Amino acid sequence: MRHLILSAAIPALLLVACSTTARIPQQLLDEEPVLMEAHRQMAEDQKLNTLMPPAPPPPHMPADLTPAGVRAADDHLALEEVHGTEAMAFVAGENERSLAALTGDRRYETFRQQAFDILSATDRIPAPSFLGAGIGNFWQDAANPKGIWRRTTLDSYRSAAPQWETLLDIDSLSRAEGRDWVWKGADCLAPDETRCLIGLSDGGKDAVVMREFDTSTRSFMDGGFVLPEGKHRLEWLDQDTLLVATDFGQENGAATLTESGYPFVVKSLKRGLTLAQATEVYRGDIGDGGYGVSPSVYRDKDGAVEAVIVSRPLDTYRSETWELVDGRPVRLALPSQISIYGTSGGLLVFSPDEAWRTGGREVGAGTLQAYRPTELREGGDVIVNNQAHEIFAPGPRQSIAGVSLFPDRVAVAINDNVRGRLAIFANRGEWGWAERRVSVPDNSSVSLGDSSKGRGELFVSSQNFLTPPTLGLLDVDFLVGRRDESTQSPNAIVELRSAPAKFEASTHVTEQFEATSSDGTKIPYFVTRPREMDGHAPTILFGYGGFQVSFPPAYKPEMGKLWLENGGVFVQANIRGGGEFGPVWHQSVLNENRQLAFDDFAAVARDLVTRGITSPRRLGIYGRSNGGVLTSVSITQHPELFNAAVIESPLIDMLRYHELPAGASWIGEYGDPRIPEEAAWIARYSAYQNLRPGAEYPRVYITTNTRDDRVHPGHARKFAARLGEMGYDHLYYEETSGGHSNDADPVANARRWARHYVYLSQQLMD
């Protein structure tokens, strides 16, 4: 998300933070749809009745919304100490109680085994990446829970039984070094890709140790690059030089990290030198926001450098873009809200996330553009190059889902009403970019995998809620060739592998509907349900709604096996805040307009009830990370709509989120609680402060991870503690390893999914 920059130009709306409507008896909701609809309408009428006396403030809402006032009103600050004595005692007590309720359920062991069989299955598609002359893959299974990094040839990969060569065994490395290593990827130097920087996380944290690895000897290099644990931003410049943004420690008595804990200085690090000896090439400011300054080195098909770009984030979404020219930074005249994808034939390819006027032309937000960096240098000469700049302009219900770059081709995955399509654009200079569509399955998502400029090849996958992923290889030169294009077939993806089904899908069907939100906006959502339904079905409603992240249809095998096969319904809501319809869809609910995202989610819930798909008794919600904001707010604002909520790895205390690492990096999304006006709008929805006595909250399940260094575990702990002290039944479980991504190993992940679905079954099926 480092290139995604915000723009909010929509006026503030009058927002209602809480519903004061009481629940009617649940049996009436289940038995009488007419009463249910009448109750829904009554609730809406009550919300709009301005003559009603205002509800008293929640008892835990600070009277003083300054940071000091919020802190003084918080009686659970000790739970913010990640490994504090009081905090860990709280975790131990809650874990014991929750595990008894969840793992003691008759379904738990079945669910755990089914999830583990799926996550460790050897018939999964090995996710491929181009690695030198071959194909690389990181693989986890029952025998290798930590995983192995391995390689094979493309011909072998195409076969039914590829012959893999192990490069690095993370299980063996962890045992040998006595560490809980979690694989965080490899960055290999083009074009031969034998020198690689390996990221290793202790327990799954975002912070990693970087070590140089030689694939030709299958070993870490003596005298190779080694960086201590940190949230590094680094790139190969050449075989003996890295561009590094990291924690360089104190310099002249000042820190080299922002308040969010991210770097703002980039240095050139030569082989054999220490970080203290590195040479500075770019400096932002300690007051910068976002996720830290980032260098990017873009290369041609032969590995030669085409451009070195430095992105300096000013906040979550606004940034400055600089180019390193002969070792010195030159600012590029680009919009502050931008997504940069790389270079194609010396052209910098990017998408402005705001309307942009340049060279006498208007460039729409979300369009794909290509410029020579020399055209963009501030104070530099503009070179007339007879090059068309616009590659692709999405329609009103479209957005760019992915971009892969080649010497004179650009592959673009497109969301079209949250369904995928794929196009290749060939550079014709002043004649523009010729588009050729690629045939892909209908009603599915399309994802671009790894690509190779040298080979002119791209991995492409497609899937939907009921169809497992299919992986293919696309030759972009064959598709839009240098030969007569009229002879080229659009069916250019050669299928390599198709994942086997992991659950019985013939009993279910997927449909797309729309709900009407509080301001009249149509909110699309997908329903995957049994073909034959008898009454209101147990239903999980999933949402995210933030950071311009899109959620197209996706095959979720553990959900299908543990939920759909047992008669459940799964709903995915494409609420505002995501990127399904481009930057405006995201930006329309930033900051003071955040309530609209919550209204979207509630509108989908009501629409499900109106359509007779489910009832509040049978409706549960699931969200994680930013989705934890959504689910916690939904429960406090609309307890009458839901009977379950899985709130995972969540942000919840939104009046203190900026105080908890790395919360300050998200101020562009939510607003700054240190500013009185912004604290006021955040306070209207922040779930931790908006809990009320006497409300009919369902028994919620809150879960997080001790080693989550992205979203602080204090959010989840404090919410659970406050629910408990107010007398509300709840479950809280905190895993001790795995980090925010929950990618430590399939053993732990299987237990995680089993706990989720046991809880949801208890609340919605029993």
Number of C-alpha atoms within 10 A of each C-alpha: 12 20 27 23 28 27 20 18 10 12 9 13 12 9 16 13 20 19 16 16 18 14 16 12 8 14 9 12 19 17 13 11 17 12 14 20 15 11 17 18 12 13 18 14 11 15 16 11 10 9 7 9 7 8 9 7 13 12 12 16 19 18 11 13 22 17 18 10 12 18 16 12 17 16 12 16 14 16 23 18 14 17 13 12 12 15 19 16 13 15 19 14 12 20 18 12 13 21 15 11 16 20 17 12 15 10 18 21 16 14 23 25 15 19 25 22 18 20 21 20 15 13 10 18 16 16 14 20 18 21 22 18 13 16 19 24 18 22 19 21 20 16 9 16 18 25 23 21 19 19 25 19 18 15 11 15 20 12 11 9 8 14 14 16 14 16 20 19 17 21 19 15 14 15 11 9 9 9 13 19 25 25 23 19 15 18 17 21 19 22 18 12 18 17 21 22 25 20 22 23 23 21 23 26 28 22 21 23 19 24 18 22 25 18 21 10 10 14 12 19 16 9 9 16 22 19 18 14 18 19 19 23 19 23 22 23 22 15 11 12 16 19 25 28 28 27 22 18 13 10 9 6 7 9 15 22 22 24 21 22 22 26 30 28 25 26 22 22 23 19 15 13 10 12 19 11 12 19 14 15 16 20 17 19 16 19 12 24 27 30 27 31 31 25 27 19 21 21 22 20 17 11 16 14 16 18 21 22 24 24 21 29 28 22 23 26 27 24 26 20 24 24 23 17 12 8 12 11 17 19 19 19 16 19 20 23 25 25 20 20 17 23 27 25 18 19 21 21 25 22 27 24 27 22 14 15 12 11 7 6 8 10 19 17 19 26 22 23 20 21 19 20 22 15 18 21 18 14 11 11 10 14 11 7 11 11 17 16 19 16 22 19 17 18 13 11 13 20 25 24 25 16 22 24 23 24 18 20 24 22 24 24 22 23 27 21 17 26 19 26 23 22 21 24 22 24 22 14 14 11 10 16 21 16 17 18 17 18 14 20 14 13 21 24 28 29 23 19 19 15 21 18 21 14 14 18 19 24 24 23 22 25 25 21 26 24 21 20 25 18 25 18 18 21 16 23 17 16 24 24 15 9 11 8 12 9 10 14 14 16 12 19 21 13 15 17 19 18 15 13 15 21 20 12 19 9 13 21 15 18 11 15 14 17 22 17 20 17 10 9 13 17 19 20 23 21 22 21 23 21 11 10 13 8 12 21 22 27 32 26 25 24 28 28 29 26 23 24 18 24 21 26 22 18 19 17 21 23 21 24 18 24 22 23 16 13 18 22 28 23 22 24 26 28 32 33 28 25 27 30 26 26 28 23 20 27 27 22 25 26 20 24 21 26 23 22 27 27 23 27 28 22 21 26 23 20 18 24 22 16 11 14 20 23 28 25 23 26 27 28 29 23 22 22 21 20 24 26 27 32 33 31 24 23 23 24 24 22 22 24 24 25 22 30 29 27 28 27 31 29 30 30 24 23 27 21 23 22 15 20 18 20 20 26 25 20 19 22 25 23 22 21 25 15 12 14 13 17 22 15 21 25 20 17 28 24 25 26 25 22 25 19 13 10 16 17 24 21 17 26 22 26 25 29 25 22 23 25 18 18 24 26 26 27 25 29 27 22 22 25 19 17 20 13 9 13 11 19 14 17 22 24 26 22 17 13 22 25 26 25 14 20 18 26 22 24 19 17 18 22 18 17 20 25 26 24 21 25 26 27 21 14 20 20 17 8
